[in-house]
Amino acid sequence: MSFDPSTLYLFATMVAGMLGAMLWLFGRQENIHALKWWGTAYLLGAASVALWTVGGSTLDRFVLLGLNAIGFAACGMVWNAARIFHGRKANLPGLVLGPIAWIGAVTTIEDPAMRLTIGAGIVAVYA
């Protein structure tokens, strides 16, 4: 049995969106800032992947770049949520450095394998 990639993206997006909404609502109800950060990160990531999946090849290059940057910002928000959970302050420069590095890499490097490596490196630095 095989699945269509669009179906898998849609399912993963819906799960991430539901998780994000639940985390955000629980964080709001219990006044836990880290949960609100995690929830917002999942909602941003889900929205980015949903637009990317629905738009597909019809999206402009700059729109795709923006959606990817939003995805990397969501990774930075997850990292900041972990910092807040452990009682540390959010690191806003760290939040925006990932998307800026991605935009710089995409505008200067044409090799898809190298872009993939850089994207994985950005996520690894956040971890």
DOVEXVO-36496 format. One record per residue: residue number from 1; x, y, z of N, C-alpha, C in turn. Coordinates in steps of 0.2 Angstrom, whole numbers, plus 2048, in hexadecimal, padded with zeros to 3 digits. Example, Ala and Ser with C-alpha at 12.3 -4.5 7.8 and 13.67 -1.06 7.14 Angstrom:
# DOVEXVO-36496
+-----+-----+-----+-----+------+------+------+-----+-----+-----+
! seq ! n_u ! n_v ! n_w ! ca_u ! ca_v ! ca_w ! c_u ! c_v ! c_w !
+-----+-----+-----+-----+------+------+------+-----+-----+-----+
!   1 ! 842 ! 7E4 ! 827 !  83E !  7EA !  827 ! 842 ! 7F0 ! 827 !
!   2 ! 840 ! 7F5 ! 823 !  844 !  7FB !  824 ! 840 ! 800 ! 827 !
+-----+-----+-----+-----+------+------+------+-----+-----+-----+
# end
This chain:
# DOVEXVO-36496
+-----+-----+-----+-----+------+------+------+-----+-----+-----+
! seq ! n_u ! n_v ! n_w ! ca_u ! ca_v ! ca_w ! c_u ! c_v ! c_w !
+-----+-----+-----+-----+------+------+------+-----+-----+-----+
!   1 ! 804 ! 7FA ! 800 !  800 !  800 !  800 ! 804 ! 806 ! 800 !
!   2 ! 803 ! 80B ! 7FC !  807 !  811 !  7FB ! 802 ! 817 ! 7FD !
!   3 ! 805 ! 81C ! 7FF !  802 !  822 !  800 ! 804 ! 828 ! 7FC !
!   4 ! 800 ! 82C ! 7FA !  802 !  832 !  7F6 ! 805 ! 837 ! 7FB !
!   5 ! 80B ! 83A ! 7F9 !  80F !  83F !  7FD ! 80A ! 844 ! 7FF !
!   6 ! 806 ! 847 ! 7FB !  802 !  84C !  7FD ! 7FD ! 84A ! 803 !
!   7 ! 7FB ! 844 ! 803 !  7F7 !  842 !  808 ! 7FA ! 842 ! 80F !
!   8 ! 801 ! 83F ! 80E !  805 !  83F !  814 ! 806 ! 846 ! 817 !
!   9 ! 808 ! 84B ! 813 !  809 !  851 !  815 ! 803 ! 854 ! 818 !
!  10 ! 7FD ! 853 ! 815 !  7F7 !  856 !  818 ! 7F5 ! 853 ! 81F !
!  11 ! 7F6 ! 84C ! 81F !  7F5 !  849 !  826 ! 7FA ! 84C ! 82B !
!  12 ! 800 ! 84C ! 829 !  805 !  84F !  82E ! 804 ! 856 ! 830 !
!  13 ! 801 ! 85A ! 82B !  800 !  861 !  82C ! 7FA ! 861 ! 831 !
!  14 ! 7F5 ! 85D ! 830 !  7EF !  85D !  834 ! 7F1 ! 85B ! 83C !
!  15 ! 7F5 ! 856 ! 83C !  7F7 !  854 !  843 ! 7FB ! 85A ! 846 !
!  16 ! 800 ! 85D ! 843 !  804 !  862 !  846 ! 7FF ! 868 ! 847 !
!  17 ! 7FB ! 86A ! 843 !  7F6 !  86F !  845 ! 7F2 ! 86E ! 84B !
!  18 ! 7EF ! 868 ! 84C !  7EB !  866 !  852 ! 7F0 ! 866 ! 858 !
!  19 ! 7F6 ! 863 ! 857 !  7FA !  863 !  85D ! 7FC ! 86B ! 85F !
!  20 ! 7FD ! 86F ! 85A !  7FF !  876 !  85B ! 7F9 ! 879 ! 85F !
!  21 ! 7F3 ! 878 ! 85C !  7ED !  87B !  85F ! 7EC ! 879 ! 867 !
!  22 ! 7ED ! 872 ! 868 !  7EC !  870 !  86F ! 7F2 ! 873 ! 873 !
!  23 ! 7F8 ! 873 ! 871 !  7FD !  876 !  875 ! 7FC ! 87D ! 877 !
!  24 ! 7FA ! 881 ! 872 !  7F9 !  888 !  873 ! 7F3 ! 889 ! 877 !
!  25 ! 7ED ! 885 ! 877 !  7E8 !  886 !  87B ! 7E9 ! 884 ! 882 !
!  26 ! 7ED ! 87E ! 883 !  7EF !  87C !  88A ! 7F4 ! 881 ! 88D !
!  27 ! 7F8 ! 884 ! 889 !  7FD !  889 !  88C ! 7F9 ! 88F ! 88E !
!  28 ! 7F4 ! 891 ! 88A !  7F0 !  897 !  88C ! 7EC ! 896 ! 892 !
!  29 ! 7E9 ! 890 ! 892 !  7E5 !  88E !  898 ! 7E9 ! 88E ! 89F !
!  30 ! 7EF ! 88B ! 89E !  7F3 !  88A !  8A4 ! 7F8 ! 88F ! 8A5 !
!  31 ! 7F8 ! 894 ! 8A0 !  7FD !  89A !  8A1 ! 804 ! 897 ! 8A1 !
!  32 ! 806 ! 892 ! 89C !  80C !  890 !  89B ! 80F ! 892 ! 895 !
!  33 ! 814 ! 897 ! 895 !  816 !  89A !  88F ! 81A ! 895 ! 88A !
!  34 ! 81D ! 890 ! 88D !  821 !  88C !  888 ! 81C ! 888 ! 884 !
!  35 ! 816 ! 886 ! 887 !  811 !  882 !  883 ! 80E ! 887 ! 87D !
!  36 ! 80D ! 88D ! 87F !  80B !  892 !  87A ! 810 ! 893 ! 874 !
!  37 ! 817 ! 893 ! 876 !  81C !  893 !  871 ! 81C ! 88D ! 86C !
!  38 ! 81B ! 887 ! 870 !  81B !  881 !  86C ! 815 ! 880 ! 867 !
!  39 ! 80F ! 882 ! 86A !  809 !  882 !  866 ! 80A ! 887 ! 860 !
!  40 ! 80C ! 88D ! 861 !  80D !  891 !  85B ! 812 ! 88F ! 856 !
!  41 ! 817 ! 88C ! 859 !  81C !  889 !  854 ! 819 ! 883 ! 850 !
!  42 ! 815 ! 87F ! 853 !  812 !  87A !  84F ! 80C ! 87C ! 84A !
!  43 ! 809 ! 882 ! 84C !  804 !  885 !  848 ! 807 ! 888 ! 842 !
!  44 ! 80D ! 88C ! 843 !  810 !  88F !  83D ! 813 ! 889 ! 839 !
!  45 ! 816 ! 884 ! 83C !  819 !  87F !  837 ! 814 ! 87B ! 833 !
!  46 ! 80E ! 87A ! 836 !  808 !  877 !  833 ! 806 ! 87B ! 82D !
!  47 ! 805 ! 882 ! 82F !  803 !  886 !  82A ! 807 ! 887 ! 824 !
!  48 ! 80E ! 887 ! 825 !  813 !  887 !  820 ! 813 ! 881 ! 81C !
!  49 ! 812 ! 87B ! 81F !  812 !  875 !  81B ! 80C ! 874 ! 817 !
!  50 ! 806 ! 877 ! 81A !  800 !  876 !  816 ! 800 ! 87B ! 810 !
!  51 ! 802 ! 881 ! 811 !  802 !  885 !  80B ! 807 ! 882 ! 806 !
!  52 ! 80D ! 880 ! 808 !  812 !  87D !  803 ! 80F ! 877 ! 800 !
!  53 ! 80B ! 873 ! 803 !  808 !  86D !  800 ! 802 ! 86E ! 7FB !
!  54 ! 7FE ! 873 ! 7FD !  7F8 !  875 !  7F9 ! 7FB ! 879 ! 7F3 !
!  55 ! 7FF ! 87D ! 7F4 !  802 !  881 !  7EE ! 806 ! 87D ! 7E9 !
!  56 ! 80A ! 879 ! 7EC !  80F !  875 !  7E8 ! 813 ! 879 ! 7E3 !
!  57 ! 813 ! 877 ! 7DD !  817 !  87A !  7D8 ! 814 ! 880 ! 7D5 !
!  58 ! 80E ! 882 ! 7D7 !  80B !  889 !  7D5 ! 80E ! 88F ! 7D9 !
!  59 ! 811 ! 88D ! 7DE !  813 !  893 !  7E3 ! 81A ! 896 ! 7E0 !
!  60 ! 81A ! 89D ! 7E0 !  820 !  8A0 !  7DE ! 826 ! 89E ! 7E2 !
!  61 ! 82C ! 89F ! 7E0 !  832 !  89D !  7E3 ! 833 ! 8A1 ! 7EA !
!  62 ! 831 ! 8A7 ! 7EA !  832 !  8AB !  7F0 ! 82D ! 8A9 ! 7F5 !
!  63 ! 827 ! 8A7 ! 7F3 !  822 !  8A5 !  7F8 ! 824 ! 89E ! 7FB !
!  64 ! 827 ! 89A ! 7F7 !  82A !  894 !  7FA ! 830 ! 895 ! 7FF !
!  65 ! 834 ! 89A ! 7FD !  839 !  89C !  801 ! 836 ! 89F ! 808 !
!  66 ! 831 ! 8A3 ! 808 !  82E !  8A5 !  80E ! 82B ! 8A0 ! 812 !
!  67 ! 828 ! 89B ! 80F !  825 !  895 !  812 ! 82A ! 891 ! 816 !
!  68 ! 830 ! 890 ! 812 !  835 !  88C !  815 ! 838 ! 890 ! 81B !
!  69 ! 839 ! 897 ! 81A !  83B !  89B !  820 ! 837 ! 89B ! 826 !
!  70 ! 830 ! 89B ! 825 !  82B !  89A !  82A ! 82C ! 893 ! 82E !
!  71 ! 82D ! 88E ! 82A !  82F !  887 !  82D ! 835 ! 887 ! 831 !
!  72 ! 83A ! 88B ! 82F !  840 !  88B !  833 ! 83F ! 88F ! 839 !
!  73 ! 83B ! 895 ! 839 !  839 !  899 !  83E ! 835 ! 894 ! 844 !
!  74 ! 831 ! 890 ! 841 !  82D !  88C !  846 ! 832 ! 887 ! 849 !
!  75 ! 837 ! 885 ! 846 !  83D !  881 !  849 ! 840 ! 885 ! 84F !
!  76 ! 841 ! 88B ! 84D !  844 !  88F !  852 ! 83F ! 891 ! 858 !
!  77 ! 839 ! 891 ! 857 !  834 !  892 !  85C ! 834 ! 88C ! 861 !
!  78 ! 834 ! 886 ! 85E !  835 !  880 !  862 ! 83B ! 880 ! 867 !
!  79 ! 840 ! 882 ! 864 !  847 !  883 !  868 ! 846 ! 888 ! 86D !
!  80 ! 843 ! 88E ! 86C !  841 !  893 !  871 ! 83C ! 890 ! 876 !
!  81 ! 837 ! 88C ! 874 !  833 !  889 !  879 ! 836 ! 885 ! 87E !
!  82 ! 83B ! 881 ! 87C !  83F !  87D !  880 ! 843 ! 881 ! 885 !
!  83 ! 846 ! 887 ! 883 !  849 !  88B !  887 ! 845 ! 88E ! 88C !
!  84 ! 83F ! 890 ! 88A !  83A !  893 !  88F ! 838 ! 88E ! 894 !
!  85 ! 837 ! 888 ! 892 !  834 !  883 !  896 ! 839 ! 882 ! 89C !
!  86 ! 840 ! 883 ! 89A !  845 !  882 !  89F ! 847 ! 888 ! 8A3 !
!  87 ! 843 ! 88D ! 8A2 !  843 !  893 !  8A6 ! 848 ! 898 ! 8A3 !
!  88 ! 84A ! 897 ! 89D !  84F !  89C !  89A ! 84B ! 8A1 ! 896 !
!  89 ! 84E ! 8A6 ! 894 !  84A !  8AB !  88F ! 84A ! 8A9 ! 888 !
!  90 ! 845 ! 8AB ! 884 !  845 !  8AA !  87D ! 84B ! 8AD ! 87A !
!  91 ! 84E ! 8AA ! 875 !  854 !  8AD !  871 ! 851 ! 8AF ! 86A !
!  92 ! 84F ! 8B5 ! 86A !  84C !  8B7 !  863 ! 851 ! 8B8 ! 85E !
!  93 ! 857 ! 8BA ! 85F !  85C !  8B9 !  859 ! 85D ! 8B2 ! 856 !
!  94 ! 85D ! 8AD ! 85B !  85E !  8A6 !  859 ! 857 ! 8A4 ! 855 !
!  95 ! 852 ! 8A7 ! 856 !  84C !  8A5 !  853 ! 84C ! 8A7 ! 84C !
!  96 ! 84F ! 8AD ! 84A !  84F !  8B0 !  843 ! 855 ! 8AE ! 83F !
!  97 ! 85A ! 8AC ! 843 !  860 !  8AA !  83F ! 860 ! 8A4 ! 83B !
!  98 ! 85B ! 89F ! 83D !  85A !  899 !  838 ! 857 ! 89B ! 832 !
!  99 ! 851 ! 89F ! 832 !  84E !  8A1 !  82B ! 853 ! 8A5 ! 827 !
! 100 ! 857 ! 8AA ! 82B !  85B !  8AE !  827 ! 861 ! 8AA ! 823 !
! 101 ! 863 ! 8A5 ! 827 !  869 !  8A0 !  824 ! 866 ! 89D ! 81E !
! 102 ! 85F ! 89A ! 81F !  85C !  897 !  81A ! 85B ! 89B ! 813 !
! 103 ! 859 ! 8A1 ! 814 !  858 !  8A5 !  80F ! 85F ! 8A7 ! 80B !
! 104 ! 864 ! 8A8 ! 80F !  86A !  8A9 !  80D ! 86D ! 8A3 ! 809 !
! 105 ! 86C ! 89D ! 80B !  86E !  897 !  808 ! 86A ! 896 ! 801 !
! 106 ! 864 ! 897 ! 801 !  860 !  895 !  7FB ! 861 ! 89A ! 7F6 !
! 107 ! 863 ! 8A1 ! 7F8 !  864 !  8A6 !  7F3 ! 86B ! 8A5 ! 7F0 !
! 108 ! 870 ! 8A1 ! 7F3 !  876 !  8A1 !  7F0 ! 878 ! 89A ! 7EE !
! 109 ! 875 ! 895 ! 7F0 !  877 !  88E !  7EF ! 872 ! 88B ! 7EA !
! 110 ! 874 ! 888 ! 7E5 !  86F !  885 !  7E0 ! 86E ! 87D ! 7E1 !
! 111 ! 873 ! 87A ! 7E4 !  873 !  873 !  7E5 ! 86E ! 870 ! 7EA !
! 112 ! 869 ! 86C ! 7E8 !  864 !  86A !  7EC ! 866 ! 866 ! 7F2 !
! 113 ! 86B ! 862 ! 7F1 !  86E !  85E !  7F6 ! 871 ! 862 ! 7FC !
! 114 ! 875 ! 867 ! 7F9 !  878 !  86C !  7FE ! 873 ! 870 ! 802 !
! 115 ! 86D ! 872 ! 7FF !  868 !  875 !  802 ! 865 ! 871 ! 808 !
! 116 ! 864 ! 86B ! 806 !  861 !  866 !  80B ! 866 ! 865 ! 811 !
! 117 ! 86C ! 865 ! 810 !  871 !  864 !  815 ! 871 ! 86A ! 819 !
! 118 ! 871 ! 870 ! 816 !  871 !  876 !  81A ! 86A ! 877 ! 81E !
! 119 ! 864 ! 875 ! 81B !  85E !  875 !  81F ! 85E ! 870 ! 825 !
! 120 ! 861 ! 86A ! 824 !  862 !  866 !  82A ! 867 ! 868 ! 82F !
! 121 ! 86C ! 86C ! 82D !  871 !  86F !  831 ! 86D ! 874 ! 836 !
! 122 ! 869 ! 878 ! 833 !  865 !  87D !  836 ! 861 ! 87A ! 83C !
! 123 ! 85D ! 875 ! 83A !  859 !  872 !  83F ! 85D ! 86E ! 844 !
! 124 ! 863 ! 86C ! 842 !  867 !  868 !  847 ! 86A ! 86E ! 84C !
! 125 ! 86C ! 873 ! 84A !  86E !  879 !  84E ! 869 ! 87B ! 853 !
! 126 ! 863 ! 87B ! 851 !  85D !  87C !  856 ! 85C ! 877 ! 85B !
! 127 ! 85E ! 871 ! 859 !  85D !  86B !  85E ! 862 ! 86C ! 863 !
+-----+-----+-----+-----+------+------+------+-----+-----+-----+
# end
